[in-house]
Amino acid sequence: MKTYTQTDLAEYNQNDWILKMLKENTVQEEVEIRTNKWLREMDNKRMIFADVYGDILLNKKEVRVLDIGGGIHHLRKCLLKIVNIRY
């Protein structure tokens, strides 16, 4: 289990690249989906999202991912372009 501190959050917020990616990849129809709102509005969720999915999103190498309970969010389509996700 990993824990995060306010210091971790402050460091992440210096370069909130998940928020930038959300702004670049969001379409209006997705805005009101609750999990999308959480990701847009909560920097702590973006920090954890970046920690969990960052290596995949940044490396853009085709990999296989078994994502259990990942939820629906704006960046799912970005992940789908990169990886072979199994449900």
Helices and strands as residue ranges (DSSP letters): H 6-13, H 17-25, G 28-30, H 34-41, H 43-59, E 64-66, H 76-82, E 84-86
